[in-house]
Amino acid sequence: SLELSRKAQAVKPSSTLAITARAKELKLQGLDIVGFGAGEPDFNTPDNINDAAIRAIHDGFTKYTPVSGTEELKKAVCKKFKTFNNLEYGTNQIVISNGGKHSLTNIFEAILNLGDEVIIPSPYWLSYPEIVKLADGVPVFVRASKEQSYKVTAKQIEEACNEKTKALILNTPNNPTGMIYTRSELEAIAEVAIKNDIYVIADEMYENLVYGDSEQISIASLNDEIYKRTITCSGVSKSYAMTGWRIGYTGSSVEIAKLMNSIQSHQTSNANSIAQKAATEALNGTQETVFTMNNEFDKRRQYMVSRVAAMPLIDALTPQGAFYLFVDFSEVLTKVYKGAVIGTTDKLAEILINDFLVAVIPCGDFGFDDHVRLSYAISMQNIEKGLDRIEKFLKLL
Ligand code: PLP
């Protein structure tokens, strides 16, 4: 028959990308849209990194590299893991991929068998359940309420574990909440993971974007037992404003690295050779630009937090990392606008973009349908303008 893949047809297209695309479309039509949808830094890739890529092209570094990445990039990743994360990995434990999403795909294809369950704390980054399902796994959601700062507890994970559980995804700093797990929270979760014999996928993509006195701790660094069962996942996309270059990496056991290498050898081969040179410079070169970007993000974060706190009907916890504010709109949803109850954040997002020219991310696809994600990876000027518009809307209700 001509029936298409049921698995592929069940995939939900990424709604964040759809909203960002719609905002861009309206902008092209000449409308002055403020887009709070951004999932990427608004800064350009730093020059030292760009220059390394240009050199690579001129030097003819434009051929296949080893599937799992160049030795020099793996060494740079090992050094970063050691100095930044207090994690000891050899180069044979590193796999360089085509971005964080690709690393996650490799991981789940390497560890899951049909029907294996993966615990996903909710709210979650919307790609996790889809990537798990594409690898024949079953997502199991555990809700982390606002009262618990949107962070799951070890007890909740313990309760969700059964003989089918294969892994837990732990994303810290978190997208969409900006929350960071503390050392003691991680210790308790690690204990449950060890006791129940499951893997931990530690997605630390936002590890460099940490503000105030919050501390980023890698769960794999806590002890040998949790190290063995953790796959630590990061990349250069968010930390170095390199989303378009597509470089991600993992640190894992040699055994899992080998499996991911085999999978990648048939699916994509090596990540782009030029981008690997650029990523090597990102990790080995000056980190000054990271600090400059972080300072700017931090200023915007503080401004957003104080503005939202002063608005009627909505509120948000202060994010500790990443570049998102996770805003509770539940009270707004009960209000009437233009004769109808607003009801859902999808409807709310539609009102905001059509009538107030502000694009926001409704978080139904992140597991929290009464919350909205506002990114502060946009200019301060746009943040001010966008928040003014949201405030104007709220005052009408
Ligand atoms: N992990 C999280 C939590 C993310 O938010 C993202 C990007 O939005 C990624 C991973 C993937 O990053 P990349 O662009 O390198 O695929």
Boltz pocket constraint, residues with backbone or C-beta under 6 A from the ligand:
constraints:
  - pocket:
      binder: B
      contacts: [[A, 39], [A, 98], [A, 99], [A, 100], [A, 101], [A, 102], [A, 125], [A, 171], [A, 173], [A, 174], [A, 175], [A, 203], [A, 205], [A, 235], [A, 236], [A, 237], [A, 243], [A, 246], [A, 247], [A, 248]]
      max_distance: 6.0
